[in-house]
Amino acid sequence: MVAQSIQLILLMRLGERQMRFDFGSDLPRLIFAPITSSTLVEIEEAARIALRDWERRNRVQSVSAVPDPDVSSEVALTITYEI
């Protein structure tokens, strides 16, 4: 249930939800951004901020965004949290 909530928060574009325009994350904005070290930092920070603001049942321990070695246009986002 927590994993499903995290997925919803991270995939929802800011301003998309009526009556809660600040709900979601900035990750959808970065979908087509070039994969650079600064973009990876932006991805990690967007995930951290969204989870800090909207998923209070857990404590995020780490967020890591790394380019997928098999698919050059994808990023693997790993989130470690404690409930």
N, C-alpha and C positions, 0 to 999 in steps of 0.2 A: 504494500500500500504506500509506503514512504517512497519507494523507487518510482512508482507510478506518478506520485505527486511531483517528484523532482523532475521527471521527464516532462510533465505538463508545464511546469514553471519555466524550464530552460527552452522549450520549443515555442512558447507563446511570445509573440512579438509585443513589445511595449506599446500600449495604446490600442491593442486589439480587443481587449475585453471591455464591454460596456459597463459603466458605473465603477470600474476599477482600472482606470487608464494607466496606472503605474504598476500593474500586475504583469509579471513576465520577466523576460531578460532581454539583453541587447544581443544575444547570440544570433538570432535570425538575420540581423543586419550584417553579420560577418560571414554569412554562408558563401558568398562569391568573392570574398576578399582574397588577394594573393596570400599564399602561405609564407609568411616571413616571421622572423623572431618577434617583431613587435605585434604582429597579428596573433601569434600564440599567447603572448602576454595579455592582450586584450580579451581573448577567449577565456583564459583562466580568470581574469578579474571580473568579467561579466557573469560568469558562473558563480563565483564567490559572492558577489553583491546580491544577485537574485536569490540565492539560497539563504543568505543571511537575512534578507528582508521578508521572505515568503515561506520558508520551511523551518519553523522554529522547533519542530520535534527532534531535530538532530543538530549535532555540532560538526561542522565541516572541519576535517583534519588536514586534508590536502586536495588540491586540484592541479591536474597536470594535463597539458595539451601538447601532444607530439605528432609530427607528421607520420602518417601511415606508411611504413616502408614498402608495402605491396602496391598501394594505390597512391600515386603522386598528388592527386587532387583532394585527398581526404585527411582529416585530422582525427586522432583518437583522443577523446576526452575521458580522463579517469578521475573519479571523485571518490575520496575515502571519507567516510563520515561515521559518527557514533550516535546511536539513538539514545 
